């Protein structure tokens, strides 16, 4: 999909005036390849219906391409990208008139399209774990869900989450404690209802 994104205009045969545009495009390509899976996962985990995930992810990278010059490296790439992801997802929700979060659409088989090849049984088990994870995430309110995703699923530090969300680190820590508690309670309830798949979701969360 990198090739589908816009490059800067340049007339045929026109010499490159400076190295900056080439470096800028190379930087974008590197960012895209390194963080595509993170963006895709986060778009989905924030409640975007699976049928729209690819389009929303593509829109995120259109914005990234347009704003790459603003990134000064003072924060991590993930922190900067997350700020864009949450705004694009919010715009998508408004477009859909704040359509309620889904618990995981049928056929939601992978966390990202870059998942390795698996046999049918392993693939089915993975799909079941992912579907349950999304259902449990949808049960958290938005503030708790964000910090849980960033801390538990993406491994960001409290300081990085604080910067990404623009809130006090103590607030992040408080939300994370509450989110962990609610998630574990919901997971235990799912375990009682469904059995082994809930245990798989716990393992999936920790991986």
MODELLER restraints for C-alpha pairs under 7 A, 6 or more apart:
rsr = mdl.restraints
at = mdl.atoms
rsr.add(forms.Gaussian(group=physical.xy_distance, feature=features.Distance(at['CA:2:A'], at['CA:29:A']), mean=6.89, stdev=0.5))
rsr.add(forms.Gaussian(group=physical.xy_distance, feature=features.Distance(at['CA:5:A'], at['CA:62:A']), mean=6.55, stdev=0.5))
rsr.add(forms.Gaussian(group=physical.xy_distance, feature=features.Distance(at['CA:28:A'], at['CA:65:A']), mean=6.47, stdev=0.5))
rsr.add(forms.Gaussian(group=physical.xy_distance, feature=features.Distance(at['CA:37:A'], at['CA:112:A']), mean=5.71, stdev=0.5))
rsr.add(forms.Gaussian(group=physical.xy_distance, feature=features.Distance(at['CA:37:A'], at['CA:114:A']), mean=6.98, stdev=0.5))
rsr.add(forms.Gaussian(group=physical.xy_distance, feature=features.Distance(at['CA:39:A'], at['CA:57:A']), mean=6.52, stdev=0.5))
rsr.add(forms.Gaussian(group=physical.xy_distance, feature=features.Distance(at['CA:39:A'], at['CA:85:A']), mean=6.99, stdev=0.5))
rsr.add(forms.Gaussian(group=physical.xy_distance, feature=features.Distance(at['CA:40:A'], at['CA:53:A']), mean=6.91, stdev=0.5))
rsr.add(forms.Gaussian(group=physical.xy_distance, feature=features.Distance(at['CA:40:A'], at['CA:57:A']), mean=5.78, stdev=0.5))
rsr.add(forms.Gaussian(group=physical.xy_distance, feature=features.Distance(at['CA:40:A'], at['CA:112:A']), mean=6.06, stdev=0.5))
rsr.add(forms.Gaussian(group=physical.xy_distance, feature=features.Distance(at['CA:41:A'], at['CA:111:A']), mean=5.65, stdev=0.5))
rsr.add(forms.Gaussian(group=physical.xy_distance, feature=features.Distance(at['CA:41:A'], at['CA:112:A']), mean=5.89, stdev=0.5))
rsr.add(forms.Gaussian(group=physical.xy_distance, feature=features.Distance(at['CA:43:A'], at['CA:53:A']), mean=6.39, stdev=0.5))
rsr.add(forms.Gaussian(group=physical.xy_distance, feature=features.Distance(at['CA:43:A'], at['CA:57:A']), mean=6.71, stdev=0.5))
rsr.add(forms.Gaussian(group=physical.xy_distance, feature=features.Distance(at['CA:43:A'], at['CA:85:A']), mean=6.73, stdev=0.5))
rsr.add(forms.Gaussian(group=physical.xy_distance, feature=features.Distance(at['CA:43:A'], at['CA:89:A']), mean=6.73, stdev=0.5))
rsr.add(forms.Gaussian(group=physical.xy_distance, feature=features.Distance(at['CA:44:A'], at['CA:50:A']), mean=6.65, stdev=0.5))
rsr.add(forms.Gaussian(group=physical.xy_distance, feature=features.Distance(at['CA:44:A'], at['CA:53:A']), mean=6.06, stdev=0.5))
rsr.add(forms.Gaussian(group=physical.xy_distance, feature=features.Distance(at['CA:45:A'], at['CA:134:A']), mean=6.27, stdev=0.5))
rsr.add(forms.Gaussian(group=physical.xy_distance, feature=features.Distance(at['CA:47:A'], at['CA:101:A']), mean=5.19, stdev=0.5))
rsr.add(forms.Gaussian(group=physical.xy_distance, feature=features.Distance(at['CA:47:A'], at['CA:102:A']), mean=6.38, stdev=0.5))
rsr.add(forms.Gaussian(group=physical.xy_distance, feature=features.Distance(at['CA:47:A'], at['CA:138:A']), mean=6.70, stdev=0.5))
rsr.add(forms.Gaussian(group=physical.xy_distance, feature=features.Distance(at['CA:49:A'], at['CA:102:A']), mean=6.39, stdev=0.5))
rsr.add(forms.Gaussian(group=physical.xy_distance, feature=features.Distance(at['CA:50:A'], at['CA:105:A']), mean=6.37, stdev=0.5))
rsr.add(forms.Gaussian(group=physical.xy_distance, feature=features.Distance(at['CA:50:A'], at['CA:108:A']), mean=6.54, stdev=0.5))
rsr.add(forms.Gaussian(group=physical.xy_distance, feature=features.Distance(at['CA:56:A'], at['CA:89:A']), mean=6.97, stdev=0.5))
rsr.add(forms.Gaussian(group=physical.xy_distance, feature=features.Distance(at['CA:60:A'], at['CA:84:A']), mean=6.57, stdev=0.5))
rsr.add(forms.Gaussian(group=physical.xy_distance, feature=features.Distance(at['CA:60:A'], at['CA:85:A']), mean=5.96, stdev=0.5))
rsr.add(forms.Gaussian(group=physical.xy_distance, feature=features.Distance(at['CA:60:A'], at['CA:88:A']), mean=6.24, stdev=0.5))
rsr.add(forms.Gaussian(group=physical.xy_distance, feature=features.Distance(at['CA:79:A'], at['CA:160:A']), mean=6.36, stdev=0.5))
rsr.add(forms.Gaussian(group=physical.xy_distance, feature=features.Distance(at['CA:79:A'], at['CA:164:A']), mean=5.04, stdev=0.5))
rsr.add(forms.Gaussian(group=physical.xy_distance, feature=features.Distance(at['CA:80:A'], at['CA:164:A']), mean=6.76, stdev=0.5))
rsr.add(forms.Gaussian(group=physical.xy_distance, feature=features.Distance(at['CA:82:A'], at['CA:164:A']), mean=6.57, stdev=0.5))
rsr.add(forms.Gaussian(group=physical.xy_distance, feature=features.Distance(at['CA:83:A'], at['CA:164:A']), mean=5.93, stdev=0.5))
rsr.add(forms.Gaussian(group=physical.xy_distance, feature=features.Distance(at['CA:93:A'], at['CA:99:A']), mean=6.33, stdev=0.5))
rsr.add(forms.Gaussian(group=physical.xy_distance, feature=features.Distance(at['CA:101:A'], at['CA:138:A']), mean=6.30, stdev=0.5))
rsr.add(forms.Gaussian(group=physical.xy_distance, feature=features.Distance(at['CA:102:A'], at['CA:138:A']), mean=6.99, stdev=0.5))
rsr.add(forms.Gaussian(group=physical.xy_distance, feature=features.Distance(at['CA:103:A'], at['CA:134:A']), mean=5.68, stdev=0.5))
rsr.add(forms.Gaussian(group=physical.xy_distance, feature=features.Distance(at['CA:103:A'], at['CA:135:A']), mean=4.03, stdev=0.5))
rsr.add(forms.Gaussian(group=physical.xy_distance, feature=features.Distance(at['CA:103:A'], at['CA:138:A']), mean=6.02, stdev=0.5))
rsr.add(forms.Gaussian(group=physical.xy_distance, feature=features.Distance(at['CA:104:A'], at['CA:131:A']), mean=5.16, stdev=0.5))
rsr.add(forms.Gaussian(group=physical.xy_distance, feature=features.Distance(at['CA:104:A'], at['CA:134:A']), mean=5.72, stdev=0.5))
rsr.add(forms.Gaussian(group=physical.xy_distance, feature=features.Distance(at['CA:104:A'], at['CA:135:A']), mean=6.07, stdev=0.5))
rsr.add(forms.Gaussian(group=physical.xy_distance, feature=features.Distance(at['CA:108:A'], at['CA:127:A']), mean=6.43, stdev=0.5))
rsr.add(forms.Gaussian(group=physical.xy_distance, feature=features.Distance(at['CA:108:A'], at['CA:131:A']), mean=6.61, stdev=0.5))
rsr.add(forms.Gaussian(group=physical.xy_distance, feature=features.Distance(at['CA:109:A'], at['CA:126:A']), mean=6.99, stdev=0.5))
rsr.add(forms.Gaussian(group=physical.xy_distance, feature=features.Distance(at['CA:109:A'], at['CA:127:A']), mean=4.14, stdev=0.5))
rsr.add(forms.Gaussian(group=physical.xy_distance, feature=features.Distance(at['CA:110:A'], at['CA:127:A']), mean=5.99, stdev=0.5))
rsr.add(forms.Gaussian(group=physical.xy_distance, feature=features.Distance(at['CA:110:A'], at['CA:130:A']), mean=6.78, stdev=0.5))
rsr.add(forms.Gaussian(group=physical.xy_distance, feature=features.Distance(at['CA:111:A'], at['CA:130:A']), mean=6.78, stdev=0.5))
rsr.add(forms.Gaussian(group=physical.xy_distance, feature=features.Distance(at['CA:128:A'], at['CA:197:A']), mean=6.80, stdev=0.5))
rsr.add(forms.Gaussian(group=physical.xy_distance, feature=features.Distance(at['CA:129:A'], at['CA:197:A']), mean=6.14, stdev=0.5))
rsr.add(forms.Gaussian(group=physical.xy_distance, feature=features.Distance(at['CA:129:A'], at['CA:200:A']), mean=5.74, stdev=0.5))
rsr.add(forms.Gaussian(group=physical.xy_distance, feature=features.Distance(at['CA:129:A'], at['CA:201:A']), mean=4.79, stdev=0.5))
rsr.add(forms.Gaussian(group=physical.xy_distance, feature=features.Distance(at['CA:129:A'], at['CA:204:A']), mean=6.85, stdev=0.5))
rsr.add(forms.Gaussian(group=physical.xy_distance, feature=features.Distance(at['CA:130:A'], at['CA:201:A']), mean=6.98, stdev=0.5))
rsr.add(forms.Gaussian(group=physical.xy_distance, feature=features.Distance(at['CA:132:A'], at['CA:201:A']), mean=6.45, stdev=0.5))
rsr.add(forms.Gaussian(group=physical.xy_distance, feature=features.Distance(at['CA:133:A'], at['CA:201:A']), mean=5.84, stdev=0.5))
rsr.add(forms.Gaussian(group=physical.xy_distance, feature=features.Distance(at['CA:136:A'], at['CA:183:A']), mean=6.63, stdev=0.5))
rsr.add(forms.Gaussian(group=physical.xy_distance, feature=features.Distance(at['CA:136:A'], at['CA:186:A']), mean=6.69, stdev=0.5))
rsr.add(forms.Gaussian(group=physical.xy_distance, feature=features.Distance(at['CA:137:A'], at['CA:145:A']), mean=6.16, stdev=0.5))
rsr.add(forms.Gaussian(group=physical.xy_distance, feature=features.Distance(at['CA:144:A'], at['CA:175:A']), mean=5.39, stdev=0.5))
rsr.add(forms.Gaussian(group=physical.xy_distance, feature=features.Distance(at['CA:144:A'], at['CA:176:A']), mean=6.39, stdev=0.5))
rsr.add(forms.Gaussian(group=physical.xy_distance, feature=features.Distance(at['CA:144:A'], at['CA:179:A']), mean=5.19, stdev=0.5))
rsr.add(forms.Gaussian(group=physical.xy_distance, feature=features.Distance(at['CA:145:A'], at['CA:179:A']), mean=6.90, stdev=0.5))
rsr.add(forms.Gaussian(group=physical.xy_distance, feature=features.Distance(at['CA:147:A'], at['CA:161:A']), mean=6.86, stdev=0.5))
rsr.add(forms.Gaussian(group=physical.xy_distance, feature=features.Distance(at['CA:147:A'], at['CA:172:A']), mean=6.68, stdev=0.5))
rsr.add(forms.Gaussian(group=physical.xy_distance, feature=features.Distance(at['CA:147:A'], at['CA:175:A']), mean=6.89, stdev=0.5))
rsr.add(forms.Gaussian(group=physical.xy_distance, feature=features.Distance(at['CA:147:A'], at['CA:176:A']), mean=5.83, stdev=0.5))
rsr.add(forms.Gaussian(group=physical.xy_distance, feature=features.Distance(at['CA:148:A'], at['CA:176:A']), mean=5.90, stdev=0.5))
rsr.add(forms.Gaussian(group=physical.xy_distance, feature=features.Distance(at['CA:148:A'], at['CA:179:A']), mean=6.20, stdev=0.5))
rsr.add(forms.Gaussian(group=physical.xy_distance, feature=features.Distance(at['CA:150:A'], at['CA:156:A']), mean=5.56, stdev=0.5))
rsr.add(forms.Gaussian(group=physical.xy_distance, feature=features.Distance(at['CA:150:A'], at['CA:161:A']), mean=6.75, stdev=0.5))
rsr.add(forms.Gaussian(group=physical.xy_distance, feature=features.Distance(at['CA:151:A'], at['CA:157:A']), mean=6.47, stdev=0.5))
rsr.add(forms.Gaussian(group=physical.xy_distance, feature=features.Distance(at['CA:152:A'], at['CA:205:A']), mean=6.98, stdev=0.5))
rsr.add(forms.Gaussian(group=physical.xy_distance, feature=features.Distance(at['CA:153:A'], at['CA:205:A']), mean=6.06, stdev=0.5))
rsr.add(forms.Gaussian(group=physical.xy_distance, feature=features.Distance(at['CA:158:A'], at['CA:169:A']), mean=6.12, stdev=0.5))
rsr.add(forms.Gaussian(group=physical.xy_distance, feature=features.Distance(at['CA:158:A'], at['CA:172:A']), mean=6.63, stdev=0.5))
rsr.add(forms.Gaussian(group=physical.xy_distance, feature=features.Distance(at['CA:158:A'], at['CA:173:A']), mean=6.92, stdev=0.5))
rsr.add(forms.Gaussian(group=physical.xy_distance, feature=features.Distance(at['CA:159:A'], at['CA:169:A']), mean=6.23, stdev=0.5))
rsr.add(forms.Gaussian(group=physical.xy_distance, feature=features.Distance(at['CA:162:A'], at['CA:168:A']), mean=5.89, stdev=0.5))
rsr.add(forms.Gaussian(group=physical.xy_distance, feature=features.Distance(at['CA:162:A'], at['CA:169:A']), mean=5.24, stdev=0.5))
rsr.add(forms.Gaussian(group=physical.xy_distance, feature=features.Distance(at['CA:162:A'], at['CA:172:A']), mean=6.31, stdev=0.5))
rsr.add(forms.Gaussian(group=physical.xy_distance, feature=features.Distance(at['CA:187:A'], at['CA:198:A']), mean=6.10, stdev=0.5))
rsr.add(forms.Gaussian(group=physical.xy_distance, feature=features.Distance(at['CA:190:A'], at['CA:198:A']), mean=5.79, stdev=0.5))
rsr.add(forms.Gaussian(group=physical.xy_distance, feature=features.Distance(at['CA:191:A'], at['CA:198:A']), mean=4.73, stdev=0.5))
rsr.add(forms.Gaussian(group=physical.xy_distance, feature=features.Distance(at['CA:191:A'], at['CA:199:A']), mean=6.65, stdev=0.5))
